[in-house]
Amino acid sequence: MKRVKTLSVRLQKELAALDNLEDRDIDTSDIPEITDAEWSRRKVGPIYRPIKKSISLRLDADVLEWFKSKGSGYQTAMNKVLREHYARSRHT
């Protein structure tokens, strides 16, 4: 079992102060905006890890074989195509 490190009193106070801030009081001017289209092109990174769900899916054999022919990671590639379609469709 992994041990959780206890936060110092100073850090606890700092986090409490941040938690009490209103969204409008947080300066985000130095953070570039990321559009939905840009999110759909980004690779999954250390911050965004969507929950994966195992399913049974019936696909046309030629489509499946084409994705598999691209090598390992074909399921990730299929998910990326579906995510891009999902991102485009959300705005129509």
N, C-alpha and C positions, 0 to 999 in steps of 0.2 A: 504494500500500500504506500502511495506517495504522501510524504509529509508536506503540509502546507506551512509556509514560513509566516510567522506572526509579524504584522506591520508595526513599525515604531509608532509611538504616540504622535510624533511630528507628522508623519506621513498620514496617519489616520485623520488628523485635524485638517491637513491639506486636502485630502480626498473629500471630507465632509464639506469643506468650503466650496469646492468645485461642484459637488452634488447640489448645493443650495443655490447655485447660479441659475438664473433664467436663461433660456436659449438666446433671447435677444441681447443679453449681456456678454455673450461669448464672441470674441473677435475671430472671425473665420476669413478675414480679408486676404490672408496670405496663403490660403488653401485654394488651388485651382479647382474649378467646377468640373465634374465628370458627368458627361451626358449618358443617357441610357444606351445609346449606340456604342459609346466607348466602353461601357461596362460589359456589353455583350462580346466585345473583341478581346477583352483582357483574359489572360489565363487565370485560373483559380490560384490564388496566392495564400500566404499564411494567415491573412485576415478573414477572407471570405471562404468558408468551407460549407457549402450547402449539404444538407442531409441527403444521403443517397438511399434509394429504396430499390430493392431487388424485385423485379417483376417478370412475368412471362409475356413476351411480345411476339406477335406473328408479323413477319416482314416478307416482302417479295424476295425470293432467293437471289435474284441478280443484284438487288440493292445491297443485301447482306454480304454477298461475295465481293462486291466492289469495295465496300468498306474494309473487309478483311484483307483484301489484296494490298492495301496500303501499309500493312504491317501491324505490329503490336500497337495497342492503344485505339483500336477501332471503335470500342464502346465509348471511349472518351470523345472521339471525333464525332460519333453519332449524337452524343449528348450536346456537343458544341453546336452542331447544325440545328438541333431542336431548340436550344437556348436562343440562338440568333433569330430564329423564326418567331419564337415566343416574344422576344424583345420588340421586334418589328410589329407584331400583331397587337401588342398592348396599346398602341397609339392609333389604331384604326377604328 
